Each structure stands twice: as C-alpha cells, then as structure tokens.
Amino acid sequence: MPFRTALSTLFICLTLGTAQAHEVWIEPLKWEIDTGDVLMAHRINGEDFKGSKLIWNPQSTVLAEKRLGGQITPLEGRTGNKPAFRVPTSDEGLLTLIYQSTHSTITYRDYAKFARFVTSKGWKETLESHSARKLPETPIKEAYVRFAKALVAVGDGAGEDTARGMELELVALDNPYTEVGTELRFQLLYRDAPLAGNKITVFTGDDAGQVSDFNLTTDADGRVSFTPEPGVAYLIDSVLLREPARELVIETKGAVWESLWASLTFRAPDIQ
C-alpha cells in the first residue's frame, strides 16, 4: 500500500474513532445563501453545539442528499473533504441537507457513565430493562446510528421540510426562514409515525459563541414548539434507545443496546 494511501486510511480510522456517542449535526458556513452559490457545510460530532468537524467519508455514509422543492439530489464528495458537504445550487427555496450514518459502536467500561448517558437522553427506564435482561454492568456495547438534517435558505427560502423516511427523523412543520418571529412546530417521527413522550433537547448558539439549551417533550402527535430568537442558530436533538435486532447483534459482535440519534439544525434570520 502506498504511503499516502496508508496515511489517508489511518486518518479516516482515527477520525471515526473519535466520533463516538455524541450528537452529530450539519452546520453550514452560511445559513442563507444566494441562488447559484455553492453551499458549504460541516458535519460535526460533539456536545452542547460544539464539536469536531468531520471529513467526508463514504465508508460511514448510508445516505447524503439535498432536497429543494420536489427535487432530491444525491450528494457525493471526495474522501477527506472538509467541509464535508459542498453543494451547488441553481434554484431558490428551502433546501434540506440530509445525512444518515452507518452503525458504529461504543463500549462502556464504567456503568455509571452508561447510566448518565441514558438518563440524560430521557431513557432512564433502560437501566431497569438492562437489569431485567440480566446483562452485565460492564462492559456494555452500544450500537448507534445518526440521522441529521439542516435547513438552509436559498434566495427567498420559501418551501417546506417534509419527512424523508429515515427511521428516526425530526421534521420542521413550519419554515423558520419565512415565518420569522412566530412559534414554530417540529415533529419527531419513528418509522414514519409520530413518537410521543420522547425528550427533545434544543441547543442554541449565538454569533458570540454563547451556547444554551432547554428541554421539551413530544406530545401525543410527536410535536413540540417554540419561538426562535432572531439571529440564533438552533440544534434540535432527540435519541431513541432500544434492544438491537439479532442481525445487528451479530454484525456488531455483541451490542446489547442500540441508539438512534436525530438532529435538525437551522438559524433564525435576523430581523431587518
């Protein structure tokens, strides 16, 4: 193997190794762009709306596409690209960037750390299930998969976000770029059906780099709502934990839990 190829492979492995069970989201360099501009966006792994910018890596990508109006376009990139997404535009409207990862695993060797994780994501009952299944407290192998979306205004930004059919998905029922200063609704879907009673964490980040968060719970229709502040970026995050299917247990060589992570990002426009 040539040295350059080996070095590139090593870099990808190291990058994947650091991208463990935290949020993954899409963060454009610009949230509002002109028609014809190339949209540049990072795929980021981290916590509290801060993290590491990940390279484009087809080996860890199940789905990557842009949706504008009724048109869906698959996205491709060169391995190692950063920003990971480089998306040409030709029409105006609300553009949705969509990303789905492959499964990865993390092994907890500290039960308290696992307990903090499931509790923080609203799944404390997992600890009772863990005990009922007579699973050991350590090690605990968890498989996880990410479903990320970002909303970007191209030109007038008009349009709507719709469900893509990902297993866990956040959908904006209102357009944050055209319904400025009003309460916006968001819906969490699991296998295309509303997911009620699930925790939603909303992270906010302003231009000064100040980050805050608040929590909501989905109603019977899988919905939450809040009024965004002008000029603030938002990361909406939700997690579902479940017992993995037998095929995934075999594939991951022993995962006992599976987590699905959904994220949706956008930036509320400044008031002119």
C-alpha positions, 0 to 999 in steps of 0.5 A, spaced: 500 500 500 502 506 498 504 511 503 499 516 502 494 511 501 496 508 508 496 515 511 489 517 508 486 510 511 489 511 518 486 518 518 479 516 516 480 510 522 482 515 527 477 520 525 471 515 526 474 513 532 473 519 535 466 520 533 463 516 538 456 517 542 455 524 541 450 528 537 452 529 530 449 535 526 450 539 519 452 546 520 453 550 514 458 556 513 452 560 511 445 559 513 442 563 507 445 563 501 444 566 494 441 562 488 447 559 484 452 559 490 455 553 492 453 551 499 458 549 504 457 545 510 460 541 516 458 535 519 460 535 526 460 530 532 460 533 539 456 536 545 452 542 547 453 545 539 460 544 539 464 539 536 469 536 531 468 537 524 468 531 520 471 529 513 467 526 508 467 519 508 463 514 504 465 508 508 460 511 514 455 514 509 448 510 508 445 516 505 447 524 503 442 528 499 439 535 498 432 536 497 429 543 494 422 543 492 420 536 489 427 535 487 432 530 491 439 530 489 444 525 491 450 528 494 457 525 493 464 528 495 471 526 495 474 522 501 477 527 506 473 533 504 472 538 509 467 541 509 464 535 508 458 537 504 459 542 498 453 543 494 451 547 488 445 550 487 441 553 481 434 554 484 431 558 490 427 555 496 428 551 502 433 546 501 434 540 506 441 537 507 440 530 509 445 525 512 444 518 515 450 514 518 452 507 518 452 503 525 458 504 529 459 502 536 461 504 543 463 500 549 462 502 556 467 500 561 464 504 567 456 503 568 455 509 571 457 513 565 452 508 561 447 510 566 448 518 565 448 517 558 441 514 558 438 518 563 440 524 560 437 522 553 430 521 557 431 513 557 432 512 564 427 506 564 433 502 560 437 501 566 431 497 569 430 493 562 438 492 562 437 489 569 431 485 567 435 482 561 440 480 566 446 483 562 452 485 565 454 492 568 460 492 564 462 492 559 456 494 555 456 495 547 452 500 544 450 500 537 448 507 534 446 510 528 445 518 526 440 521 522 441 529 521 438 534 517 439 542 516 435 547 513 438 552 509 435 558 505 436 559 498 434 566 495 427 567 498 427 560 502 420 559 501 418 551 501 417 546 506 421 540 510 417 534 509 419 527 512 424 523 508 423 516 511 429 515 515 427 511 521 428 516 526 427 523 523 425 530 526 421 534 521 420 542 521 412 543 520 413 550 519 419 554 515 423 558 520 426 562 514 419 565 512 415 565 518 420 569 522 418 571 529 412 566 530 412 559 534 414 554 530 412 546 530 417 540 529 415 533 529 419 527 531 417 521 527 419 513 528 418 509 522 414 514 519 409 515 525 409 520 530 413 518 537 410 521 543 413 522 550 420 522 547 425 528 550 427 533 545 433 537 547 434 544 543 441 547 543 442 554 541 448 558 539 449 565 538 454 569 533 458 570 540 459 563 541 454 563 547 451 556 547 444 554 551 439 549 551 432 547 554 428 541 554 421 539 551 417 533 550 413 530 544 406 530 545 401 525 543 402 527 535 410 527 536 410 535 536 413 540 540 414 548 539 417 554 540 419 561 538 426 562 535 430 568 537 432 572 531 439 571 529 440 564 533 442 558 530 438 552 533 440 544 534 434 540 535 436 533 538 432 527 540 435 519 541 431 513 541 434 507 545 432 500 544 434 492 544 438 491 537 435 486 532 439 479 532 442 481 525 445 487 528 447 483 534 451 479 530 454 484 525 456 488 531 459 482 535 455 483 541 451 490 542 446 489 547 443 496 546 442 500 540 441 508 539 438 512 534 440 519 534 436 525 530 438 532 529 435 538 525 439 544 525 437 551 522 438 559 524 433 564 525 434 570 520 435 576 523 430 581 523 431 587 518 
